[in-house]
Structures are given as structure tokens and as C-alpha cells.
């Protein structure tokens, strides 16, 4: 007997900030926008998100997460015992840079100390989950109106993440206690779902094509959709994205500081004054939301800068600044305040906003976007005035909408998706998927060097037998099937390799950009001396690749394992 779902809870582990939201099933049916979010990460701070940072002790046990982790780490640094701890901050993009995430993948903390990525992610997700459950208890919900096993969990993931990364995050989510089968929500899709319910004057109407531009801390993700007659959403192009989020502005500002102090001195500052360095990173979150038409001022750790400049240059920071290349673009105002020129301020954004604009333009070149008229901006970095102005200027013929509560659009949309996963009608497959085959030789398309003769028939080896082609629209739930068979008597395991390519019509499994994607292993029930056929079903239209297998002529499902390459 299945357990009823009385609540949906979503967790968004972001590059810069993280949080959760939830709603009861009855609340959702009455008002989909009645979504609860945490309001108590830090006393006096109404933010529904907290910094994505986590602190471990030397035994790799979680000590704290979010604001508490930042504060605890500050005290540890003051005690000069930071070498006994692991402190991770803004680590999500480090995962993206690992080609194939596995249980053995490592990431480094702020001091360069390595720890298993799995330990960091599981600890972070469990911290968010535990905070949510405490929130529910304090409201008198958990244990009284609902039980923990009546919660459906949703985890958000960037659309540009690979299948191995999705599987890795799912494994971590289960280990963190987010149920046995949490739902994976793609971030721009979740934001789009939220946008359908937000009451503003230009909400996407029937058959209107629109683009969701999810501009976060680490990435910008794009999804292009059409609203169908039944209210569901249809993808028009495959989701895409790039590393052009708000943290790139942080990096550009740190380059300016390095140019003032000198690269070696900057490294020393980061090592010896970690609290002051952390303060700069915090202040940058405020700086990114400043209006370039107003005075751009920012607090800097002047005392720490004075100490390190005095030690290296025998002068204070202000005198060092006056002799640097930024003497005319960064000026000391008063106390610990410096003022940035408009030109310098805008330059911090230029490379990132250029990438965002380029990403949008490339998507608009798709013929399916010919009559697309609306750009919907979501994500924390979309709240930047500079980002908004740049996009509006670049696309004067489009209606550019900044969604209210844009920094939480993904989180709230993920809750809605958990209540109604069928709201996405169809998706576009990002890659071609296929298996290696030996096809009958065709001299018009096959290479002679690949020719073999088998049972008197000339064949071409290593051809790409496509199960589905890139850019194919797939109805959610649609299955593609292929029948494999045993090749030996009493064979108890069948294996096959799956290949992928970003191109629509790969010919060979070793074509340019074609890669060995995964190995599959299928357990054969009741092995026989006779050949056994196994029907394998692939679902390419879900947020993750789903594969099932059963022996032909039976209803018995076979166990199947996947190892990504």
C-alpha cells in the first residue's frame, strides 16, 4: 500500500545561497502560490536563503551550515585553529568542473584541503533537511499533521549538468535522508513553472513562446517553452547554459584588489586574513545590486590592508592605492569606504553580461524561436540593475520581464513541480544516444577500412545505431526500446555500452565528439541454454535518463546497473 504524499519540500543547493521551501497538498490545491519558506536562518535577517558554506571538524563530521558555519569559522580563525577544520564555501561549481562525478571525487576547501565531494554534498543536503524538519516541528506540523515519510522531496539541479552529475546528486540526496526516490527538478524548468502562476501583467498566455533566463551565482541556464492548451509546458529547444553567473563579478573585483596589492601580497592577504577576505566576499553581494547611475561605495578591511601594505611597501593602503593603476577608478572616501568609478564598476560585469547576451542570442537563432517575444529573468543575479539594463538594451524588440521574488523562483517552482510533475508535457533530447552495431556495408557512407565479412555478408563495424537523435522532441514518459540477447548458454549477465553525441546523425561510435557514455549490466533471471531476449526501455524525456529491462515474454523486471564513463 503506497503512502500518501501530504507535503512537498524542495531543496535548492545553490552556488552562492541555498534554501528550502514547502507546501501542504491541501494548500497547493487551494492556492499554488501558498508556499512556505524558511525565515529564520539568522536573527534579524529575513532572507529565506543562507550562504552555501559548511564546516567540518577534523573527523569530517558536520559542525554547522550557512550563516552559523561562517560565524563558527570566524571564531576558529581567531583562535588560529583553522588547520583542524574543513570549511567549504561556494563549492557547487567545483562539482560542475569534474568531468565524471563519482563516490571517489574530491573537492578542496577554502584552504586547499581535499575532502570527498560526496561528504560535502551529503552534509549540506542533510543540514538543509534537518533545518526544514525543525521548522516543521516548531510549527506543530511534523508528528501531528504529517509524518516524515509523507513528504515528497525535490532537489533542484542546473539543466547543463551531466547524467553522471545528476546520478551523483540523487545518490547524495538519498544518503542525506531525502526519501528513497527524490524528484530531480531542472532549475530553469522549475522557474518557468513558478512564472506561470505569478500574477503580473504579461504572464505567458496560451501558445505564447517564451524564454526563461535563470541567472544564478554560478551559471546562467536557459529553457525555451510554449504553453499548451491544457496549461502544460512544452520545451521548444534543448536546455542550455554556461558559466556566467554572479560569482564571476566577485572574481573580477578580486583581480582589481590584486592589481592594487600585488598578486603575491593578495595571496598572503587571503591566507593570513581570512575573516577580512570573507567580509569582502559578503560585501560583494551588496555591491552587485548597486545602480551604476548612483555613487558606488563599498566597505573594505582598511586596517588589514594597512598592515599588509606597511609590511611589504612601508606605506598604508591609501598611499599604495594612489600609486596603482586604479588610482583614478578607486578612491578612498571615509573610514573603511572606497568609491568605484562607474566605468570600473561596469567593467566588473562586462565579460559576464556579454556571455549572457551571447547565450540568449545563440538561442534566438533557432528557427523555433522566430516569433518568441518574451524573456523572463529569474535567479539571484537577475536582480542586478546592470544585468537587467544590459539585457534590455541588447534586446529592444523583446519584452523583458524581471520576475518578482526572482531569487526564489526556482525554489518555489520546484515545490510546484513536486506537486504536479506532469506539468512538463515534452522535452528536447540534448544528445544522440546509441549502441555499437555491425551494419550491412553501404559503400556510399561507410569506410572501407571498417569492413568485415560475417557469414558471407560484408558489414561495417563500430557503426552508431541510434536509439534517439539529438534535438528530438520527446513526450514525457515516452519509451524507446531495443532488444538485446544472450550470446552464450546459461549466461547470467548481459552487458552493453551506450554512446552519446551532441550531433544529430553520428555515423561511428568514434566520431568527433562521440563518447562512450555508460556501461549497462543486466541480471538474467533463470539462465537457459537457449538464447534469451531482453527488452530494454529507455526514457529520454525525464529530467534524468531512466532505463528498465525485462526478459522478453515475461513480466519479470531484470535488475540493471549503470556505470557512467
C-alpha positions as CSV (number, residue, x, y, z in Angstrom):
1,X,0.0,0.0,0.0
2,X,1.5,3.3,-1.1
3,X,2.0,6.1,1.5
4,X,0.1,9.3,0.6
5,X,2.0,12.5,-0.2
6,X,0.8,15.2,2.1
7,X,3.6,17.7,1.6
8,X,6.2,18.6,-1.0
9,X,9.5,20.0,0.2
10,X,12.2,21.4,-2.2
11,X,15.9,22.0,-1.6
12,X,18.0,24.3,-3.7
13,X,21.7,23.9,-3.1
14,X,22.9,27.0,-4.9
15,X,26.4,28.2,-5.8
16,X,26.2,31.3,-3.5
17,X,23.0,30.8,-1.5
18,X,20.9,27.8,-0.5
19,X,17.5,27.3,1.0
20,X,14.3,25.2,1.1
21,X,10.5,25.7,0.7
22,X,7.5,23.5,1.2
23,X,3.7,23.4,1.0
24,X,1.0,21.0,2.0
25,X,-1.0,19.2,-0.6
26,X,-4.2,20.9,0.5
27,X,-2.6,24.3,0.4
28,X,-1.3,23.7,-3.1
29,X,-4.8,22.7,-4.4
30,X,-6.3,25.8,-2.9
31,X,-3.5,28.2,-3.9
32,X,-0.4,27.0,-5.7
33,X,1.5,30.2,-4.6
34,X,0.9,29.5,-0.9
35,X,4.5,28.2,-0.4
36,X,6.3,28.4,2.9
37,X,10.0,29.3,3.1
38,X,12.3,29.5,6.0
39,X,12.6,33.0,7.5
40,X,15.0,32.3,10.4
41,X,18.4,31.5,9.1
42,X,19.8,34.3,11.1
43,X,18.2,36.5,13.7
44,X,17.3,39.9,12.2
45,X,17.9,38.6,8.7
46,X,14.7,38.0,6.8
47,X,16.4,36.2,3.9
48,X,14.8,32.8,3.0
49,X,18.3,31.6,1.9
50,X,21.6,31.2,3.6
51,X,25.2,31.2,2.3
52,X,26.2,27.9,0.7
53,X,29.0,27.1,3.2
54,X,29.6,24.2,5.5
55,X,32.1,23.5,8.3
56,X,33.5,20.0,9.2
57,X,35.7,19.1,12.2
58,X,39.0,17.1,11.7
59,X,37.0,13.9,11.8
60,X,34.9,15.1,8.9
61,X,31.7,15.5,11.0
62,X,29.4,18.4,10.1
63,X,29.6,21.2,12.7
64,X,27.5,23.9,11.1
65,X,26.0,25.1,7.8
66,X,25.2,28.5,6.3
67,X,25.5,31.7,8.5
68,X,26.4,29.5,11.5
69,X,29.3,27.9,9.5
70,X,30.6,31.4,8.6
71,X,30.4,32.6,12.2
72,X,31.9,29.5,13.6
73,X,34.8,29.6,11.1
74,X,35.5,33.2,12.1
75,X,35.9,32.2,15.7
76,X,38.1,29.3,14.7
77,X,40.3,31.6,12.7
78,X,40.6,34.0,15.6
79,X,41.7,31.0,17.7
80,X,44.2,30.1,15.0
81,X,43.0,26.5,14.8
82,X,41.6,26.6,11.3
83,X,44.0,23.8,10.2
84,X,42.0,21.4,12.3
85,X,38.8,22.0,10.3
86,X,37.4,21.9,6.8
87,X,35.5,25.0,5.6
88,X,33.7,24.9,2.2
89,X,32.1,28.0,0.6
90,X,30.6,28.4,-2.9
91,X,31.7,24.9,-3.8
92,X,28.9,23.9,-6.2
93,X,30.7,25.0,-9.4
94,X,33.7,22.8,-8.4
95,X,31.4,19.8,-8.9
96,X,30.5,21.0,-12.4
97,X,34.2,21.1,-13.4
98,X,34.6,17.4,-12.5
99,X,34.0,15.5,-15.8
100,X,32.5,12.4,-14.2
101,X,31.4,12.7,-10.6
102,X,31.9,9.5,-8.6
103,X,31.9,8.4,-5.0
104,X,35.7,9.0,-5.0
105,X,35.7,12.5,-6.4
106,X,37.4,15.1,-4.2
107,X,37.0,18.9,-3.8
108,X,39.1,21.4,-1.9
109,X,38.0,23.6,0.9
110,X,38.9,27.3,1.1
111,X,42.4,26.4,2.4
112,X,43.0,23.8,-0.3
113,X,42.4,20.8,1.9
114,X,40.7,17.9,0.0
115,X,37.6,16.1,1.1
116,X,35.3,13.7,-0.6
117,X,32.7,15.6,-2.7
118,X,30.1,13.1,-1.5
119,X,30.8,14.0,2.1
120,X,30.4,17.7,1.4
121,X,27.1,17.4,-0.6
122,X,25.5,14.9,1.8
123,X,26.4,17.0,4.8
124,X,25.0,20.1,3.1
125,X,21.7,18.5,2.0
126,X,21.2,16.9,5.4
127,X,21.8,20.2,7.1
128,X,19.1,21.8,5.0
129,X,16.8,18.9,5.5
130,X,17.3,18.9,9.3
131,X,16.6,22.6,9.5
132,X,13.4,22.2,7.5
133,X,12.2,19.4,9.8
134,X,12.9,21.5,12.8
135,X,10.9,24.3,11.2
136,X,8.0,21.9,10.7
137,X,8.2,20.7,14.3
138,X,8.2,24.3,15.6
139,X,5.0,25.0,13.6
140,X,3.4,21.9,15.1
141,X,3.2,20.1,11.7
142,X,5.7,17.3,11.9
143,X,4.5,14.4,14.0
144,X,1.0,15.9,14.4
145,X,-0.4,16.6,10.9
146,X,2.2,14.8,8.8
147,X,4.9,12.2,9.2
148,X,8.3,12.4,7.6
149,X,7.6,9.6,5.2
150,X,4.6,11.6,3.9
151,X,6.9,14.3,2.4
152,X,7.9,14.2,-1.2
153,X,11.4,15.6,-1.7
154,X,12.5,17.7,-4.7
155,X,16.1,18.6,-5.4
156,X,17.0,21.3,-8.0
157,X,19.9,20.9,-10.4
158,X,21.2,23.1,-13.2
159,X,20.0,21.9,-16.7
160,X,23.5,21.9,-18.0
161,X,24.7,19.2,-15.6
162,X,25.5,15.8,-17.0
163,X,23.8,12.5,-16.3
164,X,26.7,11.3,-14.0
165,X,26.3,14.6,-12.0
166,X,22.5,14.1,-11.7
167,X,23.0,10.5,-10.6
168,X,25.7,11.6,-8.1
169,X,23.3,14.2,-6.6
170,X,20.5,11.7,-6.4
171,X,22.7,9.3,-4.5
172,X,23.8,12.0,-2.1
173,X,20.1,13.1,-1.6
174,X,19.1,9.6,-0.7
175,X,22.0,9.3,1.7
176,X,21.1,12.6,3.2
177,X,17.6,11.3,4.0
178,X,15.6,12.9,1.2
179,X,13.4,9.8,0.8
180,X,14.1,6.8,-1.3
181,X,13.2,8.4,-4.6
182,X,13.5,12.2,-4.6
183,X,12.4,14.1,-7.7
184,X,15.1,15.9,-9.7
185,X,13.9,19.3,-10.9
186,X,15.8,21.2,-13.6
187,X,16.3,24.8,-12.3
188,X,15.1,26.8,-15.3
189,X,12.1,24.5,-15.7
190,X,11.2,25.0,-12.1
191,X,11.5,28.7,-12.5
192,X,9.2,28.5,-15.6
193,X,6.5,26.6,-13.6
194,X,6.6,29.4,-10.9
195,X,6.3,32.1,-13.6
196,X,3.0,30.6,-14.9
197,X,1.3,31.4,-11.6
198,X,2.9,34.7,-10.7
199,X,0.2,37.5,-11.1
200,X,1.9,40.1,-13.4
201,X,0.5,41.8,-16.5
202,X,2.3,39.7,-19.1
203,X,2.1,36.2,-17.8
204,X,2.7,33.7,-20.6
205,X,-0.6,33.1,-22.3
206,X,-1.8,30.2,-24.5
207,X,0.6,29.2,-27.3
208,X,2.9,32.1,-26.4
209,X,6.6,31.2,-26.8
210,X,8.9,32.5,-24.1
211,X,12.4,32.1,-22.8
212,X,13.4,31.6,-19.2
213,X,16.8,33.0,-18.4
214,X,17.9,31.7,-15.0
215,X,20.8,33.9,-13.9
216,X,22.3,32.5,-10.7
217,X,25.5,32.7,-8.8
218,X,27.4,30.1,-10.9
219,X,25.6,29.6,-14.1
220,X,23.0,31.1,-16.5
221,X,20.6,28.4,-17.6
222,X,18.1,28.9,-20.5
223,X,14.9,27.0,-21.3
224,X,12.5,27.9,-24.2
225,X,8.9,26.8,-23.9
226,X,5.4,27.1,-25.2
227,X,2.3,27.0,-23.0
228,X,-0.2,24.4,-24.3
229,X,-4.0,24.4,-24.3
230,X,-4.1,22.2,-21.2
231,X,-1.8,24.5,-19.3
232,X,1.2,22.3,-19.5
233,X,4.6,23.3,-20.8
234,X,6.4,22.1,-24.0
235,X,10.1,22.6,-24.5
236,X,10.9,24.0,-27.9
237,X,14.7,23.7,-27.7
238,X,17.1,21.7,-25.6
239,X,18.1,23.4,-22.3
240,X,21.5,25.1,-22.4
241,X,23.7,27.3,-20.2
242,X,27.2,28.5,-19.4
243,X,29.4,29.5,-16.5
244,X,28.3,33.2,-16.5
245,X,26.8,33.8,-13.0
246,X,27.3,36.4,-10.3
247,X,30.5,34.8,-8.8
248,X,32.4,35.9,-11.9
249,X,31.9,39.5,-10.8
250,X,33.5,38.6,-7.5
251,X,36.5,37.2,-9.4
252,X,36.8,40.4,-11.4
253,X,36.7,42.6,-8.3
254,X,39.4,40.4,-6.6
255,X,41.5,40.9,-9.7
256,X,41.3,44.7,-9.1
257,X,42.4,44.2,-5.4
258,X,45.3,42.0,-6.6
259,X,46.3,44.7,-9.1
260,X,46.4,47.2,-6.2
261,X,48.2,45.0,-3.6
262,X,50.2,42.8,-6.0
263,X,49.5,39.1,-6.7
264,X,51.8,37.7,-4.0
265,X,50.6,40.1,-1.4
266,X,47.0,39.3,-2.3
267,X,47.7,35.6,-1.8
268,X,49.2,36.4,1.6
269,X,46.1,38.5,2.5
270,X,43.8,35.7,1.6
271,X,45.8,33.3,3.7
272,X,46.6,35.4,6.7
273,X,43.4,37.5,6.9
274,X,40.6,35.0,6.1
275,X,38.0,36.9,8.1
276,X,38.6,40.1,6.2
277,X,38.6,38.2,3.0
278,X,35.2,36.7,3.9
279,X,33.9,40.2,4.7
280,X,34.9,41.4,1.2
281,X,33.0,38.4,-0.3
282,X,29.9,39.3,1.8
283,X,30.1,43.0,0.8
284,X,30.3,42.0,-2.9
285,X,26.8,40.5,-2.7
286,X,25.6,44.0,-1.9
287,X,27.8,45.7,-4.5
288,X,26.4,43.6,-7.3
289,X,22.9,45.1,-6.8
290,X,24.1,48.7,-6.9
291,X,22.7,51.1,-9.5
292,X,25.6,52.3,-11.7
293,X,23.9,55.7,-12.1
294,X,24.5,56.3,-8.3
295,X,27.6,56.5,-6.2
296,X,29.2,53.1,-5.9
297,X,30.6,52.7,-2.5
298,X,31.9,49.6,-0.7
299,X,33.4,48.8,2.7
300,X,36.9,47.2,2.7
301,X,39.0,45.9,5.5
302,X,41.2,49.0,5.7
303,X,43.1,48.0,8.9
304,X,44.1,44.7,7.4
305,X,45.1,46.3,4.1
306,X,47.2,48.9,6.0
307,X,49.0,46.1,7.9
308,X,49.9,44.1,4.9
309,X,50.9,47.1,2.8
310,X,53.0,48.5,5.6
311,X,54.8,45.2,5.9
312,X,55.6,45.0,2.2
313,X,55.7,48.5,0.9
314,X,56.3,50.6,4.0
315,X,53.2,52.6,3.3
316,X,49.5,52.4,4.1
317,X,46.8,51.1,1.8
318,X,45.6,54.5,0.6
319,X,49.1,55.5,-0.5
320,X,49.5,52.1,-2.2
321,X,46.2,52.7,-4.0
322,X,47.3,56.2,-5.2
323,X,50.4,54.7,-6.8
324,X,48.5,51.8,-8.5
325,X,46.8,51.7,-12.0
326,X,43.5,52.1,-10.2
327,X,44.3,55.5,-8.6
328,X,41.6,57.2,-10.7
329,X,39.0,54.5,-10.5
330,X,39.1,53.5,-6.8
331,X,39.2,56.4,-4.3
332,X,39.1,56.4,-0.5
333,X,36.0,58.2,0.8
334,X,35.9,58.0,4.5
335,X,36.7,55.4,7.2
336,X,36.6,52.0,5.5
337,X,34.7,53.1,2.5
338,X,36.0,53.3,-1.0
339,X,34.2,54.5,-4.1
340,X,34.4,52.9,-7.5
341,X,34.1,54.8,-10.7
342,X,31.1,54.0,-12.9
343,X,33.5,52.7,-15.6
344,X,35.3,50.3,-13.3
345,X,32.0,49.1,-11.8
346,X,30.6,48.3,-15.1
347,X,33.8,46.6,-16.2
348,X,33.4,44.1,-13.4
349,X,30.2,42.9,-15.1
350,X,31.2,43.2,-18.8
351,X,32.6,39.8,-19.6
352,X,29.8,38.0,-17.7
353,X,26.9,40.1,-19.2
354,X,28.5,39.7,-22.7
355,X,28.4,35.9,-22.2
356,X,24.7,36.1,-21.1
357,X,23.7,38.2,-24.0
358,X,25.6,35.9,-26.4
359,X,23.9,32.8,-24.9
360,X,20.5,34.4,-25.4
361,X,21.3,35.5,-29.0
362,X,22.5,32.0,-29.9
363,X,19.2,30.5,-28.7
364,X,17.2,33.1,-30.6
365,X,18.8,31.9,-33.8
366,X,16.9,28.7,-33.6
367,X,14.0,28.7,-36.2
368,X,11.6,27.6,-33.4
369,X,12.3,31.0,-31.7
370,X,11.3,33.1,-34.7
371,X,8.2,34.6,-33.1
372,X,9.4,34.5,-29.5
373,X,8.6,37.8,-27.8
374,X,9.2,37.4,-24.1
375,X,12.3,37.0,-21.9
376,X,11.6,36.1,-18.3
377,X,14.6,36.8,-16.0
378,X,14.9,34.8,-12.8
379,X,17.7,33.9,-10.3
380,X,19.5,35.9,-7.8
381,X,21.9,37.6,-10.2
382,X,19.0,38.7,-12.4
383,X,18.2,41.2,-9.6
384,X,21.3,43.2,-10.6
385,X,20.5,46.5,-12.2
386,X,23.5,46.2,-14.5
387,X,22.3,42.7,-15.7
388,X,18.8,43.9,-16.3
389,X,19.8,47.1,-18.2
390,X,22.3,45.1,-20.4
391,X,19.7,42.6,-21.4
392,X,17.0,45.2,-22.1
393,X,19.4,47.2,-24.2
394,X,20.6,44.1,-26.2
395,X,17.0,43.0,-27.0
396,X,14.9,46.1,-27.5
397,X,12.4,44.2,-29.6
398,X,11.6,41.7,-26.8
399,X,9.5,42.1,-23.7
400,X,12.0,41.6,-20.8
401,X,10.3,40.8,-17.5
402,X,12.0,40.6,-14.1
403,X,10.0,38.1,-12.1
404,X,9.0,39.2,-8.6
405,X,10.9,37.2,-6.0
406,X,13.2,36.1,-8.8
407,X,15.9,34.8,-6.4
408,X,13.4,32.2,-5.1
409,X,11.6,31.4,-8.3
410,X,13.5,28.1,-8.8
411,X,12.8,27.0,-5.2
412,X,9.1,27.8,-5.3
413,X,8.7,26.4,-8.8
414,X,10.4,23.2,-7.6
415,X,7.7,22.8,-4.9
416,X,5.0,23.2,-7.6
417,X,6.7,20.7,-9.8
418,X,6.8,18.2,-6.9
419,X,3.0,18.6,-6.6
420,X,2.5,18.2,-10.3
421,X,5.4,16.6,-12.2
422,X,3.1,16.2,-15.3
423,X,3.1,19.9,-15.9
424,X,6.0,19.4,-18.3
425,X,4.5,17.8,-21.4
426,X,7.6,17.2,-23.5
427,X,11.3,17.9,-23.6
428,X,14.0,18.1,-26.3
429,X,16.8,15.5,-26.1
430,X,20.2,17.1,-25.7
431,X,22.3,14.3,-27.2
432,X,22.0,11.4,-29.6
433,X,22.2,8.1,-27.8
434,X,23.1,4.8,-29.4
435,X,24.9,1.5,-29.3
436,X,27.7,0.0,-31.3
437,X,26.5,-2.2,-34.2
438,X,27.7,-4.0,-37.2
439,X,25.6,-2.8,-40.1
440,X,25.4,-4.1,-43.7
441,X,28.1,-2.3,-45.6
442,X,27.0,0.7,-47.6
443,X,29.8,2.0,-49.9
444,X,28.1,5.3,-50.2
445,X,28.5,6.1,-46.5
446,X,30.8,3.5,-44.9
447,X,34.6,3.5,-44.8
448,X,36.3,0.5,-46.4
449,X,38.8,0.2,-43.5
450,X,35.9,-0.7,-41.2
451,X,34.6,-3.5,-43.4
452,X,34.3,-7.1,-42.2
453,X,32.8,-10.2,-43.8
454,X,30.5,-12.1,-41.4
455,X,28.8,-15.3,-42.7
456,X,29.4,-14.2,-46.2
457,X,27.9,-10.7,-45.7
458,X,30.0,-7.6,-45.9
459,X,29.4,-5.5,-42.8
460,X,30.7,-2.2,-41.3
461,X,31.9,-2.4,-37.7
462,X,31.6,0.3,-35.0
463,X,28.6,2.0,-36.5
464,X,26.4,4.2,-34.3
465,X,23.0,2.6,-34.1
466,X,20.9,5.4,-32.9
467,X,18.2,4.9,-30.2
468,X,17.3,8.6,-30.4
469,X,18.7,11.7,-32.1
470,X,19.7,15.0,-30.5
471,X,17.1,17.7,-30.7
472,X,14.3,15.2,-30.9
473,X,11.0,16.2,-29.1
474,X,10.1,13.5,-26.6
475,X,6.8,13.3,-24.7
476,X,7.5,12.8,-21.0
477,X,7.0,9.1,-20.3
478,X,7.7,8.1,-23.9
479,X,9.9,5.0,-24.2
480,X,12.4,3.9,-26.8
481,X,13.1,0.2,-26.8
482,X,15.9,-2.1,-28.0
483,X,16.2,-5.9,-27.7
484,X,19.4,-7.4,-26.6
485,X,20.1,-11.2,-26.4
486,X,22.5,-13.6,-24.7
487,X,25.3,-15.0,-26.7
488,X,26.3,-18.0,-24.6
489,X,24.4,-20.8,-22.9
490,X,23.4,-20.2,-19.3
491,X,24.6,-16.6,-19.5
492,X,23.5,-14.9,-16.2
493,X,24.7,-11.3,-17.0
494,X,24.2,-9.3,-20.2
495,X,26.2,-6.1,-20.8
496,X,26.1,-3.4,-23.4
497,X,27.7,0.0,-24.0
498,X,25.8,3.2,-24.6
499,X,27.4,6.0,-26.6
500,X,26.4,9.7,-26.9
501,X,27.0,12.5,-29.3
502,X,25.9,16.2,-29.5
503,X,25.3,15.8,-33.2
504,X,22.0,14.5,-34.7
505,X,23.4,11.9,-37.1
506,X,26.6,10.3,-35.9
507,X,27.9,7.5,-38.1
508,X,30.5,5.8,-36.0
509,X,31.0,5.4,-32.3
510,X,34.4,7.0,-32.5
511,X,33.2,10.1,-34.5
512,X,34.4,13.5,-33.3
513,X,32.6,14.5,-30.1
514,X,31.1,11.0,-29.8
515,X,31.9,9.4,-26.4
516,X,31.5,6.2,-24.5
517,X,28.7,7.3,-22.2
518,X,27.9,4.4,-19.9
519,X,28.1,0.7,-19.4
520,X,25.0,-1.3,-18.5
521,X,24.8,-4.6,-16.7
522,X,21.6,-6.7,-16.7
523,X,21.0,-9.6,-14.5
524,X,19.5,-12.6,-16.3
525,X,16.8,-14.4,-14.4
526,X,16.6,-18.2,-14.9
527,X,19.6,-18.6,-17.3
528,X,19.0,-21.1,-20.1
529,X,21.0,-23.0,-22.7
530,X,18.7,-21.3,-25.3
531,X,19.1,-17.6,-26.4
532,X,17.3,-15.2,-24.1
533,X,16.0,-11.9,-25.4
534,X,15.9,-8.9,-23.1
535,X,13.8,-5.8,-23.9
536,X,15.4,-2.6,-22.6
537,X,13.3,0.5,-22.4
538,X,14.9,4.0,-22.4
539,X,13.1,7.1,-21.2
540,X,14.9,10.2,-22.6
541,X,12.2,12.7,-21.8
542,X,12.6,12.8,-18.0
543,X,14.9,15.1,-16.0
544,X,17.2,12.0,-15.8
545,X,17.9,9.1,-18.1
546,X,15.7,6.2,-16.9
547,X,16.4,2.6,-18.1
548,X,14.5,-0.6,-17.3
549,X,14.8,-4.1,-18.6
550,X,12.8,-7.3,-18.7
551,X,13.1,-10.7,-20.3
552,X,11.0,-11.0,-23.5
553,X,7.8,-12.9,-23.0
554,X,7.7,-12.3,-19.2
555,X,6.7,-9.5,-16.9
556,X,9.7,-10.0,-14.7
557,X,11.8,-6.9,-14.5
558,X,15.6,-7.5,-14.5
559,X,18.0,-5.7,-12.3
560,X,20.0,-3.2,-14.3
561,X,23.0,-1.2,-13.2
562,X,24.6,1.8,-14.9
563,X,28.2,2.9,-14.7
564,X,28.9,6.3,-16.3
565,X,32.2,6.7,-18.1
